[in-house]
Amino acid sequence: METENWRENVYRKPTEVDDYYHSREWEQLRSQARKRAKYKCERCGRGGKITVHHIVPRELGGSDILENLISLCTHCHDYVHANIGHLVSRDLIIESILDDIEIIKKSDLENEEEDEFARYHKPWHAWVYGGVRNPNMNR
């Protein structure tokens, strides 16, 4: 699969070849994978819209079995497809979240001199959109 056109390959409109993805068998397998992951992304832990990804792509001989599937959020699914040649196992996919964390840490260091408004809103934004407890709430 060409890496330059990965987004078009992943998000293209279904064709007759994709009939399997509309079958009851695929729906059951996909449901099992999401349930196993407790309906969260297995890479970053986010909930919401979760896709099921073949660890070894079908085009490369990957099979439609639960052990070859991983539940991912859209962001992580895009990341895995952009790095498909390097992320060839469940463990490598899950551990690759450390790459994102390093990028975020570098970004935070570069923006160390934030104004008071941003300092307050950063934890608020994480609380609202990241599902963490509001740091300003007393319990």
RABEL-V510789 format. One line per field, one symbol per residue. ss: DSSP state (H for helix, E for strand, C for the rest). psi: psi as a letter, one per 20 degrees, with the letter a starting at -180 (. if undefined). burial: 1 if it has 9 or more other ideal C-beta (glycine too) atoms within 8 Angstrom, else 0. A space follows every 50 residues. Layout:
# RABEL-V510789
ss=???
psi=???
burial=???
This chain:
# RABEL-V510789
ss=CCCCCHHHHHCCCCCHHHHHHHCHHHHHHHHHHHHHCCCCCCCCCCCCCE EEEECCCHHHCCCCCHHHEEEEEHHHHHHHHHCCCCCCCHHHHHHCHHHH HHHHHHHHHHCCCCCHHHHHHHHHHHHHHHCCCCCCCCC
psi=pphhkgghhgkrqqahhjhhijqhggggggggggghjkkrpigijqabop qpppgoqhhjjqrmqhijqppqrgghgggghhkhhhnjrgghgghihhgg ggggggghhhkhmqrhghhghghgghggiijrqpiipp.
burial=00000100100000000000000001001101110010011111010001 11111100000101000111111001111110110010000111011001 000000000000000000000111111000000000000
